[in-house]
Amino acid sequence: MSNREYKSDVFSMLMEYPEYALDVYKALGGRSDAKPSMVEIKTLEKGISLSVRNDAAFIIDTELSLYEHQSTYNPNMPLRSLIYLAEILKPMVKNKDLYSKKLIKIPKPKFVVFYNGEDDRPEKEIQKLSTAYSHAGDSKDSIELTCTVYNINPDKNNDLKKLSYVLDGYMTLVNKVRELKSADKDYDRENEDVVKEAVEYCIDNHILEEFFRERGSEVVKNMTIDMTFETRQKLFTKEAYEDGKAEGIEEGKALGKTEGKAEGKAMLLKAMLKDGTITIEKAAEYAEMPVDELKRLIEE
């Protein structure tokens, strides 16, 4: 199992387990005879870089699977995947002579994204790296990389979720949290209480029961932080817009998201750090920057 500290969202936590990664792999049409012992985890850990880390990467036989989860739609996944692939391949070819006459073999990469955000997206999308090229023109000699994006929200890709108890179980948790939050019309319940109830629901109904019994407290902690961050982000964006101070917001919204500027993220995270909602390490992970750089920004 890889280092549990490198990334904290529930999907990446699940993908640390070879048997869970294998379940998703098979649901996507991978080798039906593959066993957990064949799964070689290659996920990038925090030691690489705070901004270069991925949710799940593993090799089975000669295929490298790179999986990402998104709660916010991101058109930059092909570019991010290209960076992840390069970082994963570096140690694999470290002792190889790239200038030799002998062809160096590498595993065939497959890039998949699982989307469960609240924006309406198609059931299945194909994202291409070439879409990001500043000048399309003749791309005959250009590199191409494609990511398949599966929408795993309710009523989307149900056949896929039926084939994967991990994806189905994960979405059961997410949907239960949404259901409980929606039922709380007066917003009286704390996020932590909502997540706890959702985790207990999964355990009581034998949904990824072993995982939630083992790491339920970690799930509660991290989902609570994520929900608090999203709420603060929306409020901060609204206030900044109304005050005419929407600096660092790309296209007038999405402060703190992938498209937002680092300074904008720091402004939002500074408030969370002040009241102890989040640690400096977690804040740096959200802001996708080194801890020292974030400290400098919030102190200015």
HELIX and SHEET records of a PDB file:
HELIX    1   1 VAL A   10  LEU A   14  1                                   5    
HELIX    2   2 PRO A   18  ALA A   27  1                                  10    
HELIX    3   3 PRO A   36  MET A   38  5                                   3    
HELIX    4   4 MET A   77  MET A   92  1                                  16    
HELIX    5   5 LEU A  129  ALA A  132  5                                   4    
HELIX    6   6 ASN A  158  LEU A  163  1                                   6    
HELIX    7   7 TYR A  165  ALA A  183  1                                  19    
HELIX    8   8 ASN A  191  ASP A  204  1                                  14    
HELIX    9   9 GLU A  209  GLU A  242  1                                  34    
HELIX   10  10 ALA A  262  LYS A  274  1                                  13    
HELIX   11  11 ILE A  280  ALA A  287  1                                   8    
HELIX   12  12 VAL A  291  GLU A  299  1                                   9    
SHEET    1   A 6 GLU A  40  ILE A  41  0                                        
SHEET    2   A 6 ALA A  56  ILE A  60 -1                                        
SHEET    3   A 6 GLU A  63  GLN A  70 -1                                        
SHEET    4   A 6 LYS A 108  TYR A 115  1                                        
SHEET    5   A 6 THR A 146  ASN A 151  1                                        
SHEET    6   A 6 LYS A 124  LYS A 128 -1                                        
END                                                                             
